[in-house]
Amino acid sequence: MFLKNISETISFGKDFVSNLKPKSIIILKGPIGAGKTSFVQGIGQGLCIKESITSPTFALSQHYDSGSMYLIHMDLYRIESSLSARQLFLEEEEELETNNGILMIEWPELIEPILEIYWTIEINYTSKYGRDFNIYGPKSFKNL
């Protein structure tokens, strides 16, 4: 799916919420600046979250509980150790279970081997402008 700009990315995230159920895990892959956090901002809008959604690169995770569903936004970019990434994920997964929320994970490569059922969204730059989004569902992994 081709999206021209940040506005379309946010709008797509807002609409994508309808595909998600409580306890959904979504991993976001793509280069720096591709639009991963913008997509999460759209998810937040779709959930009617009141807080401003920002990149959790330095905090590692942010929790938002003002919307129709609890949202956890993780960013593993700064974590170098697989063990540290897994430990953080397991803590956040417990929060996910407790709060019946949605967990969005940027830079998931260190924990992907331990994930079971999850959505994958790959975002890539295009040759001129905009982004290509590839979405793989949690069961069939069939490209939407």
N, C-alpha and C positions, 0 to 999 in steps of 0.2 A: 504494500500500500504506500503510495506516495503522498507526503504531506509537505505543503509549500513553506510553512513558517511556524513560529512558536504558537501563534494563535490557533492554527489548525491542530497542532500537537496537543495543546491544552483542551481544545474542544473534543478531540478524539479520546483523550483520557476521561473526560467527563462522561462521554457516551459509553465508554468501555466498562464502566462500573456495572452496568446492567448484566454483564457476563459473570460477575464475581459473586461468590457465596461467602458466608462467614468462614474464616480459617483458610481463605485462599492465600497462596504464596505466589508472587510474581517476581521473576528475576529479570533484570534489565541489563542488556549488554549493548555496548557501543563505545566509541571513542569519547574522549573528553569533549564536552560541548555539543554532543549529538542531540540532546534533548531529553535525557532520562529524567532529570528533576522536573522539567516542564511537563512531562507526561504525568508524573506523580502529582503535580499541582492540579492537573485536570481531574485526576482521580479524586483528589481532595474536594474540588468543586462539585463533582458528581455525588459525593457523600455529604455535601453541605457543611464542610468543616469551616469553622469561622477563623481559625488561626492562619497566619501566613505560612505557607509551606516553603522551607528553604532546604538547601543541600545539607545533609548531615555529615559532610566529609570530615569535619573536625570533631563533632560530637559523637560520631559513629552511628547513632540512631536518634530519631525523634519520634515522639508519640503524640498523636492527636486524638482527643476524645470528645470533641464538640460536635461531631457529625452523626449521621444516621448509623455509622459503623465505625468502630475503633480502627485507626490506621497507624501502623508502625512503618517507618521509613528508615532503612539501613543503608549505609554506604561503607563498603569494605575496602575502598581504594587505598587507604593508608596502612592497612593491616598486612604484614608480610608473612606472619606465621599461620600456617593452616590450623594449628591447635588453637590459637587465639581467636581466629575467625569462627571456628566451630563452637568454641565456648560462648562467644557473643551470640551466635545464631541460636544455640540451645536456650539461652536466657530469653531471647526475644520470642522464640517459638513458644515458650511457656506463657509469656504475656499474651501471645496470639490465642492460645488455647483458653486462657482464663477470660479474655475479653471478647471472644468470638469476632475477631477483627480481620483485617487484611494486612499482609506483610509484603512490602515492596523492598527488593534488595538490589542495589546498584553494585557493580563489580563483584559478582557472586562466585567467581571461578574457584576460590578456595573452599567453598562449602557445597558447590554443586554435586560432588560425588555422594554426599550424605542426604540429599533431598530426595523425596519420593514422588509426590504428586505436586506439580507446580506448572504455572504458565511461564513461557519464555517469550520475551519481546526483544528482538534485535533491531537496533537502530543504526543505520549507516548513512554517511554523507552520499549525496549524488554528485554527478560530474559538474553540474552547473549551480544549482541551488536546491534547497529543500532537503528532505530526508526520506529514506526508504525504511518502512517498518515491516518486519516479518513477525507474525504472531503465531505461536505454537501453543495449542490448547493442552490442558493438564492430563488428558488421557490418551488421545490419539497422536498427539504431536504433529498433527496434520496442519500444514500451512494454511492459514485463513485467507 
